[in-house]
Amino acid sequence: MLDKGESNMTFEASMLRLEEIVKEMENGELSLEQSMKLYEEGTKLALKCKEQLEKAQMKITTLSDNKEQDANANESNE
């Protein structure tokens, strides 16, 4: 579960935070406990981003389908 700060983050802010997490973990100077905490945060953010992308894709598909239906309706009215 995301905390309040993470759940209110925009897609772009979530991606930036994920990049920060990767850099911190690649640095190799973290303890195991710190690494695990960042890994958990990163997986939650990645899931949130995935869900946001899926939601955007569904909206685009819906809008495209509606536009196509409107175009077909206009053609049949002519």
C-alpha positions in Angstrom: 0.0 0.0 0.0 1.3 3.4 -0.9 1.5 6.1 1.8 -0.4 9.4 1.4 2.6 11.1 -0.2 3.2 8.4 -2.8 -0.5 8.0 -3.6 -0.9 11.6 -4.5 2.2 11.7 -6.7 1.8 12.3 -10.4 3.0 9.8 -12.9 6.0 12.0 -13.7 6.9 12.4 -10.0 6.6 8.7 -9.4 9.0 8.0 -12.3 11.5 10.6 -11.0 11.4 8.9 -7.6 11.9 5.5 -9.2 15.0 6.9 -11.0 16.3 8.2 -7.7 15.7 4.8 -6.0 17.6 3.0 -8.8 20.6 5.4 -8.5 20.7 5.0 -4.7 20.6 1.2 -5.0 23.2 1.1 -7.7 25.5 3.2 -5.6 26.0 0.1 -3.4 26.5 2.0 -0.2 23.2 1.1 1.4 22.7 -1.4 4.2 20.5 -4.5 3.5 17.7 -2.9 5.5 17.9 0.4 3.5 18.0 -1.6 0.2 15.0 -3.6 1.2 13.0 -0.5 2.1 13.9 1.2 -1.2 13.1 -1.9 -3.1 9.6 -2.1 -1.5 9.0 1.6 -2.2 10.2 1.1 -5.8 7.9 -1.9 -6.4 4.9 0.0 -5.1 5.7 3.0 -7.3 6.3 0.8 -10.4 2.9 -0.9 -9.8 1.2 2.6 -9.4 2.8 3.7 -12.7 1.7 0.6 -14.5 -1.9 1.1 -13.3 -1.8 4.8 -14.4 -0.5 3.8 -17.8 -3.2 1.1 -18.2 -5.9 3.6 -17.2 -4.6 6.1 -19.7 -4.5 3.4 -22.4 -8.1 2.5 -21.7 -9.1 6.1 -21.9 -7.3 6.6 -25.2 -9.0 3.4 -26.6 -12.4 4.6 -25.5 -11.9 8.0 -27.0 -10.6 6.5 -30.3 -13.6 4.1 -30.4 -16.0 7.0 -29.8 -14.4 9.1 -32.5 -14.6 6.2 -34.9 -18.3 5.5 -34.1 -19.0 9.2 -34.6 -17.3 9.2 -38.0 -19.2 6.1 -39.0 -22.5 7.6 -37.9 -21.7 10.8 -40.0 -20.9 8.7 -43.0 -24.2 6.7 -42.8 -26.1 10.0 -42.5 -24.8 11.3 -45.7 
